[in-house]
Amino acid sequence: MYLFNDLPTELLKSRHGFEPTTEWADHLRLSSVRFNSGGSGSFISSDGLVLTNHHVASDTLHKLSTPERNLIDDGYLAKSLDEELAAPDLELNQLVSIEDVTDRVNASVAADASATDAAKQRRAVIASIEAESLEKTDLRSDVVTLFGGAKYHLYRYKKYTDVRLVWAPETAAAFFGGDADNFEYPRYCMDATIMRVYENGKPAQLTNFLRWSDKPVAEGDLVFVSGNPGRTQRIYTAAALKYLRDDRLPYVLDYLRRKEIMLQQFGLDGAEATRRARDELFGVQNSRKAYTGMLGGLQNPATLAMKRESEAELLAKIKASDEADAAAAWQEIAAVQTEKAKMLRRTVSLRSHLFDLALTLVLRAAEDAKPDGDRLREFNEAGRESLLQELTSEAPVYRDLERVKLADELARLTELRGGDDELVRKILDGRSPRMRAAELIEGTNLDVAANRQPYLDGDQSTIDQSTDTMIALAKLLEPEYREIRAINEELDERERQAYAKIMQAKTAIEGTSGYPDATFTLRLAFGVVKSYEQDGEHIPPATDFAGAFAHAEAHKGQTDFDLPESFMKAKDSLNLETQLNFVCTADIIGGNSGSPVVNRAGELVGLIFDGNIQSLTSDYLYTDQQARSVSVSGVGILEALRSIYHAEKLADSIGK
């Protein structure tokens, strides 16, 4: 997961005989985009076409769907520009430049500052850097923390906020095999969607976009992945991994299992209820399976044994060097994990969209009254446009689903804090969680975007005078939210300083560490198309359309393995030998979904959509022995567009 301003040129040259030029890297960077909904994508035509995954686009598909038009189930094809559907709140980011601002950030933090003061000082200088950059360039400007706090880079992005849906297959094709096949291989999925970016009401005219290879990949091919991996924890110490294994991941999994059951139960009310809950349910199920794999890897004693061994070797080198003072950082990190475990159950998070809107409005009113450098980071001026886009979104909010979600959250909060907790008693106001949730939903009108505008136009007095029940709930929880956040930010700062000391000492002794942990910013990964062995069986690297039909037949009677009608009708006209999915050894993680896979020539050959089960430990440990990233083949997408969806005009425009 290499930085685009520090590519592994020598490694690629020695290992694969390939030396990326500046022009090659710049073109790939500028052809890549990040989705604010969580995922990656790429420009694939001069007139603004964008390729990503169906599951990355599913948030938009869900928001554009209605009881009469179910885009999730039925898919969509715009046959003309007039039929392209505008996403209500989607933002795409194109990385334009990267600047190292480490010295300025570090110079603004006093050497003797407490963790609390250091966090404030760092937050203030970062806000200043971002605001200055925004004013100077008019580009979205984000300061990114790298190497645990040893480096700070300023990323500048061009934003595209007029994004429209062009084509999406049916979920039955995109998620063929369902939860059973998720994170498995072989796969046979058409997990792809095409959108288009507009500027000034017209399709954007692009210089940088990916050409499209007309050849399938083969065993041994060198490929590159340009995307935005969300988060890895490979820098973590053994103590931090132990916290994940024993505290954090079991806690998160309990939450996800609970939410999965709740959403499934809601969906039993009928087809419309199923549609309304489907996107969120998919996200929960996907996360549950991913976290299960991560926890399983950590519960293997060999994982922590390996970490402890490498840690001991590094610690011995540090103690014997001029960087010996850094040895104390391990004890500090261990102490922070103990405090983090205590904070897990102290929460006032209520994962309801209506409550999230209310809390954001309440916090915004207070934060706007402060100098920019003193605000919570999401309320800085540099991010104002993106925040307002979220708050003014016209995307539908379903009150029946919100009521069920809020009732469950209130019940969970009662379980975590205890029914006699003073704050819980104030929240429930003498009612059961279910009754109280119904009252709160009944008394709010924040589900309509126009009703949020007065709060955005107003100030603290607007909040104080509000009679909206959800605003009142957010005001009640605001002090506890701020206190919990302040404690967690102090712990994060202590941890950041400790990891920075370790990384600085490690770099002084061993030289550059290659790449930092993932931060949902653009990275370049590389690998080869490669088969592997699993349970004594040889797993070939690629599948084809014929395999998809055979897989469906082998699981006949199981709904998740039913190919859509469009596939069945096109079977005789399809080239069944066309490559559909393939695997490679490129290093990916959540957030890479939708990343383009390109060959040595920079041509698109695939679209990342998953990893296999062995890749789930990549959050904290990567090995290419069995771990593989899974892609939709570029030639498979074109074959589907032409032979299944009869989108010849769209297919002809790709790569041009």
C-alpha positions as CSV (number, residue, x, y, z in Angstrom):
1,M,0.0,0.0,0.0
2,Y,2.6,2.5,-1.2
3,L,2.3,6.3,-1.2
4,F,2.1,7.8,-4.7
5,N,4.8,10.3,-3.6
6,D,7.1,7.4,-2.5
7,L,6.6,4.5,-4.9
8,P,8.7,1.3,-4.6
9,T,10.6,2.0,-7.8
10,E,13.7,-0.1,-6.9
11,L,11.6,-3.0,-5.6
12,L,9.5,-3.1,-8.8
13,K,12.6,-2.9,-10.9
14,S,14.5,-5.7,-9.1
15,R,11.6,-8.0,-8.6
16,H,9.6,-7.5,-11.8
17,G,11.8,-5.6,-14.2
18,F,9.4,-2.7,-14.3
19,E,10.2,0.9,-13.5
20,P,7.1,3.2,-13.3
21,T,7.7,6.6,-14.8
22,T,6.5,9.8,-13.3
23,E,4.0,10.1,-16.2
24,W,2.7,6.6,-15.7
25,A,2.1,7.2,-12.0
26,D,0.6,10.6,-12.4
27,H,-1.8,9.4,-15.1
28,L,-2.9,6.5,-12.8
29,R,-3.3,8.8,-9.8
30,L,-5.4,11.3,-11.7
31,S,-7.5,8.5,-13.3
32,S,-8.4,7.2,-9.8
33,V,-11.2,8.6,-7.5
34,R,-12.4,8.1,-4.0
35,F,-16.1,7.7,-3.1
36,N,-17.2,9.6,0.1
37,S,-19.6,6.7,0.7
38,G,-16.6,4.5,1.3
39,G,-14.8,3.0,-1.6
40,S,-12.8,3.6,-4.8
41,G,-13.3,4.0,-8.5
42,S,-11.7,5.2,-11.7
43,F,-12.4,7.4,-14.7
44,I,-12.8,5.2,-17.8
45,S,-13.7,7.7,-20.6
46,S,-13.0,11.2,-21.7
47,D,-16.7,12.2,-21.1
48,G,-16.8,11.4,-17.4
49,L,-17.6,7.7,-17.0
50,V,-16.6,6.3,-13.6
51,L,-16.3,2.6,-12.8
52,T,-16.8,1.2,-9.3
53,N,-18.4,-1.7,-7.6
54,H,-22.1,-2.4,-7.3
55,H,-21.7,-2.7,-3.6
56,V,-19.9,0.7,-3.4
57,A,-22.7,2.2,-5.5
58,S,-25.4,0.4,-3.5
59,D,-25.8,3.4,-1.1
60,T,-26.7,5.5,-4.1
61,L,-28.8,2.8,-5.6
62,H,-30.7,2.5,-2.4
63,K,-31.3,6.2,-2.1
64,L,-32.5,6.4,-5.7
65,S,-34.9,3.4,-5.3
66,T,-38.6,3.7,-4.6
67,P,-41.3,1.1,-4.0
68,E,-42.1,1.3,-7.7
69,R,-38.4,1.4,-8.9
70,N,-36.2,-1.1,-7.1
71,L,-32.7,-0.4,-8.6
72,I,-31.0,-2.8,-6.1
73,D,-33.0,-5.8,-7.3
74,D,-33.7,-4.8,-10.9
75,G,-30.5,-2.9,-11.9
76,Y,-30.6,0.1,-14.3
77,L,-29.4,1.2,-17.7
78,A,-29.6,4.8,-18.9
79,K,-30.0,4.7,-22.7
80,S,-29.3,8.4,-23.0
81,L,-27.8,11.3,-21.0
82,D,-31.3,12.4,-20.0
83,E,-31.9,9.1,-18.3
84,E,-28.8,9.2,-16.1
85,L,-30.0,9.6,-12.5
86,A,-28.4,12.2,-10.2
87,A,-27.1,10.8,-6.9
88,P,-28.5,12.9,-4.0
89,D,-25.3,13.3,-1.9
90,L,-22.4,11.6,-3.5
91,E,-18.9,13.2,-3.6
92,L,-16.0,11.9,-5.6
93,N,-12.4,13.0,-4.8
94,Q,-9.6,13.1,-7.4
95,L,-6.1,13.4,-5.7
96,V,-4.4,16.4,-7.4
97,S,-1.3,16.8,-5.2
98,I,0.5,15.8,-2.0
99,E,2.7,18.0,0.2
100,D,4.8,17.0,3.2
101,V,3.8,19.4,6.1
102,T,5.4,17.3,8.9
103,D,7.8,20.0,10.0
104,R,5.1,22.7,10.3
105,V,2.8,20.4,12.3
106,N,5.5,19.3,14.7
107,A,6.8,22.8,15.2
108,S,3.4,23.9,16.4
109,V,3.3,21.3,19.2
110,A,5.2,22.2,22.3
111,A,7.7,19.6,23.4
112,D,6.5,19.7,27.0
113,A,2.8,19.8,26.2
114,S,0.4,17.4,27.9
115,A,-1.4,14.9,25.7
116,T,-4.5,17.0,25.9
117,D,-2.7,20.3,25.0
118,A,-0.7,18.6,22.3
119,A,-3.9,17.3,20.7
120,K,-5.4,20.9,20.7
121,Q,-2.2,22.4,19.3
122,R,-2.0,19.8,16.6
123,R,-5.7,20.2,15.7
124,A,-5.2,23.9,15.5
125,V,-2.3,23.9,13.1
126,I,-3.9,21.2,10.9
127,A,-7.0,23.3,10.7
128,S,-4.9,26.3,9.6
129,I,-3.0,24.3,7.0
130,E,-6.2,23.0,5.5
131,A,-8.0,26.4,5.6
132,E,-5.0,28.1,3.9
133,S,-4.8,25.4,1.3
134,L,-8.5,25.6,0.5
135,E,-8.4,29.4,0.2
136,K,-5.3,29.3,-2.1
137,T,-6.3,26.4,-4.3
138,D,-10.1,26.0,-3.9
139,L,-9.4,22.2,-3.6
140,R,-10.5,20.0,-0.8
141,S,-7.5,19.9,1.6
142,D,-7.0,17.2,4.2
143,V,-3.9,16.7,6.4
144,V,-3.3,13.0,6.7
145,T,-1.4,11.4,9.6
146,L,1.0,8.7,8.5
147,F,3.4,6.3,10.2
148,G,1.6,6.6,13.5
149,G,2.3,10.4,13.6
150,A,5.8,10.4,12.3
151,K,4.7,12.1,9.1
152,Y,1.9,14.5,8.1
153,H,1.0,15.0,4.4
154,L,-1.4,17.5,2.9
155,Y,-3.7,15.9,0.3
156,R,-5.5,18.2,-2.1
157,Y,-8.5,16.9,-4.0
158,K,-10.7,18.1,-6.9
159,K,-14.3,17.3,-5.9
160,Y,-17.1,16.1,-8.1
161,T,-20.5,16.5,-6.5
162,D,-22.7,16.1,-9.6
163,V,-22.5,12.3,-10.1
164,R,-25.1,10.3,-12.0
165,L,-26.0,6.7,-12.4
166,V,-25.5,5.2,-15.8
167,W,-25.6,1.4,-15.4
168,A,-25.9,-1.1,-12.6
169,P,-26.6,-4.9,-12.8
170,E,-29.0,-6.7,-10.7
171,T,-27.9,-7.6,-7.2
172,A,-28.4,-11.3,-8.1
173,A,-25.5,-10.8,-10.6
174,A,-23.4,-8.4,-8.5
175,F,-23.6,-10.5,-5.3
176,F,-24.1,-13.9,-6.9
177,G,-23.5,-16.5,-4.2
178,G,-24.7,-14.2,-1.4
179,D,-23.3,-14.3,2.1
180,A,-22.2,-17.9,1.6
181,D,-19.7,-17.0,-1.2
182,N,-18.7,-13.6,0.4
183,F,-14.9,-13.6,1.1
184,E,-14.6,-17.0,-0.7
185,Y,-13.1,-18.1,-4.0
186,P,-13.7,-19.1,-6.7
187,R,-16.3,-16.3,-7.4
188,Y,-18.6,-15.5,-10.3
189,C,-19.8,-11.9,-9.6
190,M,-20.6,-9.0,-11.8
191,D,-19.9,-6.5,-9.0
192,A,-19.6,-3.5,-11.2
193,T,-21.5,-0.2,-11.7
194,I,-20.8,2.7,-14.0
195,M,-21.6,6.4,-13.1
196,R,-20.7,9.7,-14.8
197,V,-19.4,12.9,-13.3
198,Y,-20.8,16.2,-14.5
199,E,-19.5,19.8,-14.4
200,N,-21.7,22.8,-15.1
201,G,-24.6,20.5,-16.0
202,K,-22.7,18.6,-18.7
203,P,-20.6,15.5,-18.7
204,A,-17.1,16.3,-17.4
205,Q,-14.4,16.5,-20.1
206,L,-11.4,14.5,-18.8
207,T,-7.8,14.3,-19.9
208,N,-6.9,11.5,-17.5
209,F,-8.9,8.3,-17.8
210,L,-8.0,4.6,-18.1
211,R,-7.8,2.8,-21.4
212,W,-9.3,-0.7,-21.4
213,S,-7.3,-3.8,-22.2
214,D,-9.1,-6.3,-24.5
215,K,-7.1,-9.2,-23.2
216,P,-7.8,-11.4,-20.1
217,V,-5.1,-11.7,-17.4
218,A,-3.0,-14.8,-17.1
219,E,-1.1,-16.6,-14.4
220,G,2.0,-14.6,-13.5
221,D,0.9,-11.3,-15.0
222,L,2.1,-8.2,-13.0
223,V,-0.8,-6.0,-12.0
224,F,-1.3,-2.8,-10.0
225,V,-4.1,-1.6,-7.8
226,S,-4.8,2.1,-7.4
227,G,-7.3,2.7,-4.6
228,N,-8.1,4.0,-1.1
229,P,-7.5,1.3,1.5
230,G,-9.5,2.2,4.6
231,R,-7.5,1.2,7.6
232,T,-4.8,-1.2,8.5
233,Q,-3.1,-1.8,11.9
234,R,0.2,-3.3,11.0
235,I,2.1,-0.8,13.1
236,Y,0.2,-2.1,16.2
237,T,2.2,-3.6,19.0
238,A,1.4,-7.0,20.5
239,A,-0.4,-5.2,23.4
240,A,-2.6,-3.4,20.9
241,L,-3.4,-6.6,19.0
242,K,-4.3,-8.3,22.3
243,Y,-6.8,-5.5,23.0
244,L,-8.3,-6.1,19.6
245,R,-8.5,-9.8,20.2
246,D,-9.9,-9.7,23.7
247,D,-11.9,-6.5,23.8
248,R,-12.6,-4.5,20.7
249,L,-13.4,-7.1,18.1
250,P,-15.7,-9.2,20.3
251,Y,-17.5,-6.0,21.3
252,V,-18.0,-5.0,17.7
253,L,-19.1,-8.5,16.6
254,D,-21.7,-8.6,19.3
255,Y,-23.0,-5.3,18.0
256,L,-23.0,-6.4,14.4
257,R,-24.8,-9.7,15.2
258,R,-27.5,-7.8,17.1
259,K,-28.0,-5.4,14.2
260,E,-28.1,-8.2,11.7
261,I,-31.0,-9.9,13.6
262,M,-32.8,-6.6,14.0
263,L,-32.7,-5.7,10.3
264,Q,-33.6,-9.2,9.3
265,Q,-36.7,-9.0,11.6
266,F,-37.7,-5.7,10.2
267,G,-37.5,-7.1,6.6
268,L,-39.9,-9.8,7.5
269,D,-42.7,-7.2,7.4
270,G,-42.9,-7.5,3.6
271,A,-41.2,-6.7,0.3
272,E,-41.0,-3.0,0.9
273,A,-39.5,-3.4,4.4
274,T,-37.0,-5.8,2.9
275,R,-36.0,-3.2,0.3
276,R,-35.7,-0.4,2.9
277,A,-33.4,-2.4,5.1
278,R,-31.4,-4.2,2.4
279,D,-28.5,-1.9,1.9
280,E,-27.8,-1.5,5.6
281,L,-28.3,-5.2,6.2
282,F,-25.7,-6.0,3.5
283,G,-23.2,-3.7,5.1
284,V,-23.7,-5.3,8.5
285,Q,-23.4,-8.8,7.2
286,N,-20.3,-7.9,5.2
287,S,-18.7,-6.4,8.3
288,R,-19.7,-9.3,10.5
289,K,-18.0,-11.8,8.2
290,A,-14.9,-9.6,7.8
291,Y,-14.5,-9.0,11.6
292,T,-15.1,-12.7,12.2
293,G,-12.1,-13.5,9.9
294,M,-10.0,-10.8,11.6
295,L,-10.8,-12.1,15.1
296,G,-10.1,-15.7,14.0
297,G,-6.7,-14.7,12.8
298,L,-5.9,-13.0,16.1
299,Q,-7.1,-16.0,18.0
300,N,-4.5,-18.1,16.3
301,P,-1.6,-18.1,18.9
302,A,0.9,-18.0,16.0
303,T,-0.2,-14.5,15.0
304,L,0.7,-12.8,18.3
305,A,3.8,-15.0,18.7
306,M,5.0,-13.7,15.4
307,K,4.3,-10.1,16.4
308,R,6.0,-10.6,19.7
309,E,9.1,-12.1,18.1
310,S,9.5,-9.2,15.6
311,E,8.8,-6.7,18.3
312,A,11.5,-8.2,20.6
313,E,14.0,-8.0,17.8
314,L,13.2,-4.3,17.1
315,L,13.2,-3.5,20.8
316,A,16.6,-5.0,21.3
317,K,18.0,-3.0,18.4
318,I,16.5,0.2,19.8
319,K,17.9,-0.4,23.3
320,A,21.3,-0.8,21.9
321,S,21.1,2.4,19.8
322,D,21.0,6.1,20.2
323,E,17.2,5.8,20.1
324,A,17.0,3.9,23.5
325,D,14.5,6.4,24.9
326,A,11.9,5.1,22.4
327,A,11.8,1.7,24.3
328,A,9.4,3.3,26.8
329,A,6.8,3.7,24.0
330,W,5.8,0.1,24.3
331,Q,4.8,0.5,27.9
332,E,2.8,3.6,27.1
333,I,0.9,1.9,24.3
334,A,0.1,-1.0,26.6
335,A,-1.2,1.4,29.3
336,V,-3.4,3.1,26.7
337,Q,-5.0,-0.3,25.7
338,T,-6.1,-0.8,29.3
339,E,-7.8,2.6,29.3
340,K,-9.4,2.0,25.9
341,A,-10.9,-1.3,27.2
342,K,-12.5,0.6,30.0
343,M,-14.0,3.1,27.6
344,L,-15.6,0.5,25.3
345,R,-18.8,0.3,27.2
346,R,-19.0,4.0,28.0
347,T,-21.0,5.2,25.0
348,V,-23.9,7.4,24.0
349,S,-23.7,6.5,20.3
350,L,-27.2,5.9,18.9
351,R,-26.7,4.6,15.3
352,S,-29.9,6.1,13.9
353,H,-29.6,8.4,10.9
354,L,-32.1,10.9,12.4
355,F,-30.2,11.1,15.7
356,D,-26.9,11.5,13.8
357,L,-28.4,14.4,11.9
358,A,-29.7,16.0,15.1
359,L,-26.4,15.5,16.9
360,T,-24.4,17.0,14.0
361,L,-26.7,20.0,13.9
362,V,-26.4,20.5,17.7
363,L,-22.6,20.2,17.6
364,R,-22.3,22.4,14.6
365,A,-24.1,25.3,16.3
366,A,-21.6,25.2,19.2
367,E,-18.5,24.6,17.1
368,D,-19.3,27.4,14.7
369,A,-19.1,29.9,17.6
370,K,-15.4,28.9,18.1
371,P,-12.3,29.9,16.2
372,D,-11.6,27.4,13.4
373,G,-8.6,25.9,15.0
374,D,-10.5,25.1,18.2
375,R,-13.3,23.2,16.6
376,L,-13.9,19.5,16.3
377,R,-12.2,18.6,13.1
378,E,-15.3,17.7,11.0
379,F,-16.6,21.2,11.6
380,N,-13.5,23.1,10.2
381,E,-14.1,25.5,7.4
382,A,-12.0,23.4,5.0
383,G,-14.6,20.6,5.2
384,R,-17.7,22.8,5.3
385,E,-19.0,22.1,1.8
386,S,-18.8,18.3,2.3
387,L,-20.5,18.6,5.6
388,L,-23.4,20.7,4.2
389,Q,-23.9,18.3,1.4
390,E,-24.5,15.5,3.8
391,L,-26.8,17.6,6.0
392,T,-28.9,18.8,3.1
393,S,-29.2,15.5,1.2
394,E,-32.6,14.8,-0.2
395,A,-32.1,11.0,0.2
396,P,-35.2,9.4,1.7
397,V,-35.3,8.6,5.4
398,Y,-37.7,5.8,6.4
399,R,-39.4,6.6,9.7
400,D,-40.5,3.1,10.3
401,L,-37.0,1.8,10.0
402,E,-35.6,4.6,12.0
403,R,-38.1,3.8,14.8
404,V,-37.0,0.2,15.0
405,K,-33.3,1.1,14.9
406,L,-33.6,3.7,17.6
407,A,-35.6,1.4,19.8
408,D,-32.8,-1.2,19.6
409,E,-30.2,1.4,20.2
410,L,-31.9,2.7,23.3
411,A,-32.3,-0.9,24.6
412,R,-28.6,-1.5,23.9
413,L,-27.6,1.7,25.7
414,T,-29.7,0.6,28.7
415,E,-27.9,-2.7,28.7
416,L,-24.4,-1.1,28.5
417,R,-24.9,1.6,31.1
418,G,-27.5,-0.1,33.3
419,G,-31.2,0.8,33.7
420,D,-30.5,2.9,36.8
421,D,-27.9,5.1,35.1
422,E,-29.0,8.7,35.5
423,L,-28.5,9.5,31.8
424,V,-30.4,6.5,30.7
425,R,-33.3,7.4,33.0
426,K,-33.4,10.9,31.5
427,I,-33.4,9.6,28.0
428,L,-36.2,7.1,28.6
429,D,-38.3,9.5,30.6
430,G,-40.2,6.7,32.3
431,R,-40.9,4.8,29.0
432,S,-39.6,1.5,27.6
433,P,-37.0,1.9,24.8
434,R,-39.6,0.9,22.2
435,M,-42.2,3.4,23.5
436,R,-39.6,6.2,23.9
437,A,-38.3,5.6,20.3
438,A,-41.8,5.9,18.9
439,E,-42.2,9.3,20.7
440,L,-38.9,10.6,19.6
441,I,-39.5,9.7,15.9
442,E,-43.1,11.1,16.1
443,G,-41.8,14.4,17.4
444,T,-39.1,15.1,14.8
445,N,-39.3,16.4,11.3
446,L,-35.6,16.1,10.4
447,D,-36.3,13.4,7.9
448,V,-37.2,16.2,5.4
449,A,-34.1,18.1,4.2
450,A,-35.9,21.5,4.1
451,N,-36.6,21.2,7.8
452,R,-32.9,21.0,8.6
453,Q,-32.1,24.3,6.8
454,P,-33.3,26.6,9.6
455,Y,-30.7,25.0,11.9
456,L,-28.0,25.5,9.3
457,D,-29.1,29.2,8.8
458,G,-29.3,29.8,12.5
459,D,-27.0,29.6,15.5
460,Q,-27.1,28.3,19.1
461,S,-30.3,30.2,19.8
462,T,-32.0,28.2,17.0
463,I,-31.0,25.0,18.8
464,D,-32.0,26.3,22.2
465,Q,-35.5,27.3,21.0
466,S,-36.2,24.1,19.0
467,T,-39.1,21.8,20.1
468,D,-37.9,18.9,17.9
469,T,-37.6,15.8,20.0
470,M,-34.5,14.5,18.3
471,I,-32.8,17.9,18.7
472,A,-33.7,17.7,22.4
473,L,-32.2,14.2,22.7
474,A,-29.0,15.3,21.0
475,K,-28.8,18.3,23.4
476,L,-29.3,15.9,26.4
477,L,-26.5,13.7,25.2
478,E,-24.1,16.4,24.0
479,P,-22.2,16.9,27.3
480,E,-21.5,13.2,27.7
481,Y,-20.6,12.8,24.0
482,R,-18.1,15.6,24.3
483,E,-16.6,14.2,27.5
484,I,-16.2,10.7,26.0
485,R,-14.8,12.1,22.8
486,A,-12.2,14.2,24.8
487,I,-11.0,11.2,26.7
488,N,-10.7,9.1,23.6
489,E,-8.9,11.9,21.8
490,E,-6.4,12.1,24.7
491,L,-5.8,8.4,24.5
492,D,-5.4,8.6,20.7
493,E,-2.8,11.4,21.2
494,R,-0.8,9.4,23.7
495,E,-0.9,6.4,21.4
496,R,0.0,8.6,18.4
497,Q,3.1,10.1,20.2
498,A,4.2,6.6,21.3
499,Y,3.9,5.1,17.8
500,A,5.7,8.1,16.3
501,K,8.6,7.5,18.6
502,I,8.8,3.8,17.6
503,M,8.6,4.6,13.9
504,Q,11.2,7.4,14.2
505,A,13.6,5.0,16.0
506,K,12.9,2.2,13.6
507,T,13.6,4.4,10.6
508,A,16.8,5.7,12.2
509,I,18.0,2.1,12.6
510,E,16.6,0.3,9.6
511,G,15.9,3.1,7.1
512,T,12.5,3.7,5.5
513,S,9.8,1.3,6.5
514,G,8.3,1.3,3.0
515,Y,4.7,2.3,3.5
516,P,2.5,3.5,6.3
517,D,-0.8,2.0,7.5
518,A,-3.8,2.6,5.4
519,T,-5.7,5.9,5.9
520,F,-8.4,5.9,3.3
521,T,-6.1,7.8,1.0
522,L,-4.8,6.8,-2.4
523,R,-2.2,4.1,-2.5
524,L,-0.6,1.9,-5.1
525,A,-0.3,-1.9,-4.5
526,F,1.1,-4.4,-6.8
527,G,1.1,-8.2,-7.2
528,V,0.8,-11.0,-9.7
529,V,-2.1,-13.0,-10.9
530,K,-1.5,-16.3,-9.0
531,S,-3.3,-19.5,-8.2
532,Y,-2.9,-21.0,-4.7
533,E,-3.5,-24.2,-2.6
534,Q,-6.4,-24.5,-0.2
535,D,-7.2,-27.6,1.8
536,G,-5.1,-29.7,-0.5
537,E,-6.9,-28.3,-3.6
538,H,-5.4,-26.2,-6.4
539,I,-7.4,-23.0,-6.9
540,P,-6.9,-21.6,-10.4
541,P,-6.6,-17.8,-10.7
542,A,-9.6,-17.1,-13.0
543,T,-13.2,-18.1,-13.6
544,D,-15.5,-17.6,-16.6
545,F,-19.2,-17.3,-17.4
546,A,-19.5,-21.0,-18.0
547,G,-18.4,-21.5,-14.4
548,A,-21.1,-19.1,-13.2
549,F,-23.9,-21.2,-14.8
550,A,-22.3,-24.4,-13.5
551,H,-22.1,-22.9,-10.0
552,A,-25.8,-21.9,-10.2
553,E,-26.8,-25.4,-11.3
554,A,-24.7,-27.0,-8.5
555,H,-26.6,-24.9,-5.9
556,K,-30.1,-25.1,-7.5
557,G,-32.8,-24.3,-5.0
558,Q,-30.7,-21.8,-3.1
559,T,-32.0,-18.3,-3.8
560,D,-28.6,-16.6,-3.5
561,F,-27.3,-18.8,-6.3
562,D,-30.1,-17.9,-8.8
563,L,-28.6,-16.0,-11.7
564,P,-30.9,-13.1,-12.9
565,E,-33.2,-13.6,-15.8
566,S,-31.0,-11.4,-18.0
567,F,-28.2,-13.9,-17.7
568,M,-30.4,-16.8,-18.4
569,K,-31.9,-15.2,-21.6
570,A,-28.4,-14.3,-22.8
571,K,-26.8,-17.7,-22.2
572,D,-26.9,-18.8,-25.8
573,S,-25.4,-15.5,-27.1
574,L,-22.7,-15.2,-24.4
575,N,-19.1,-16.2,-25.0
576,L,-19.1,-18.5,-22.0
577,E,-15.3,-18.8,-22.1
578,T,-14.9,-15.1,-21.3
579,Q,-13.0,-14.4,-18.1
580,L,-15.3,-13.3,-15.3
581,N,-13.3,-13.0,-12.0
582,F,-9.6,-13.4,-11.1
583,V,-7.3,-13.2,-8.1
584,C,-3.9,-11.6,-7.6
585,T,-1.5,-11.1,-4.7
586,A,-2.0,-7.3,-4.5
587,D,-2.3,-6.0,-1.0
588,I,-5.8,-4.6,-0.3
589,I,-8.2,-3.9,2.5
590,G,-11.7,-2.5,3.0
591,G,-11.9,0.8,1.0
592,N,-10.1,-0.7,-1.9
593,S,-13.5,-1.9,-3.2
594,G,-13.9,-0.4,-6.7
595,S,-10.2,0.1,-7.2
596,P,-9.0,-0.3,-10.8
597,V,-6.5,-3.1,-11.6
598,V,-4.1,-2.1,-14.4
599,N,-1.4,-3.8,-16.3
600,R,2.2,-2.6,-17.1
601,A,0.8,-0.4,-19.8
602,G,-1.6,1.3,-17.3
603,E,-4.6,-0.3,-19.1
604,L,-7.6,-1.5,-17.0
605,V,-7.7,-5.3,-16.7
606,G,-9.9,-5.6,-13.6
607,L,-12.0,-4.2,-10.8
608,I,-11.3,-5.1,-7.2
609,F,-14.4,-6.2,-5.3
610,D,-13.3,-8.5,-2.5
611,G,-10.6,-10.5,-0.9
612,N,-10.6,-14.2,-0.1
613,I,-11.0,-15.5,3.5
614,Q,-7.3,-15.8,3.9
615,S,-6.9,-12.1,3.3
616,L,-8.9,-11.0,6.3
617,T,-5.8,-11.0,8.5
618,S,-4.4,-8.3,6.3
619,D,-5.7,-5.7,8.7
620,Y,-2.6,-6.4,10.9
621,L,-0.5,-9.0,9.0
622,Y,0.0,-9.5,5.2
623,T,1.3,-12.5,3.5
624,D,0.8,-13.6,-0.1
625,Q,1.0,-17.3,0.6
626,Q,-2.8,-17.7,0.3
627,A,-4.2,-14.2,0.6
628,R,-5.7,-12.9,-2.6
629,S,-7.6,-9.9,-3.8
630,V,-10.6,-10.7,-6.0
631,S,-11.5,-8.7,-9.2
632,V,-14.1,-8.6,-11.8
633,S,-12.3,-9.0,-15.1
634,G,-12.4,-6.1,-17.5
635,V,-13.2,-8.3,-20.5
636,G,-16.0,-9.8,-18.5
637,I,-17.6,-6.4,-17.8
638,L,-17.5,-5.6,-21.5
639,E,-19.0,-9.0,-22.5
640,A,-21.8,-8.5,-20.0
641,L,-22.5,-5.0,-21.3
642,R,-22.7,-6.2,-24.9
643,S,-24.3,-9.6,-24.6
644,I,-26.4,-9.4,-21.5
645,Y,-27.5,-5.8,-21.0
646,H,-27.4,-4.7,-24.7
647,A,-25.5,-1.6,-23.8
648,E,-23.4,-1.5,-26.9
649,K,-23.2,2.3,-27.0
650,L,-21.9,2.4,-23.5
651,A,-19.4,-0.4,-24.1
652,D,-18.1,1.4,-27.2
653,S,-17.5,4.6,-25.2
654,I,-15.4,2.9,-22.5
655,G,-11.7,3.7,-22.6
656,K,-12.2,6.5,-25.2
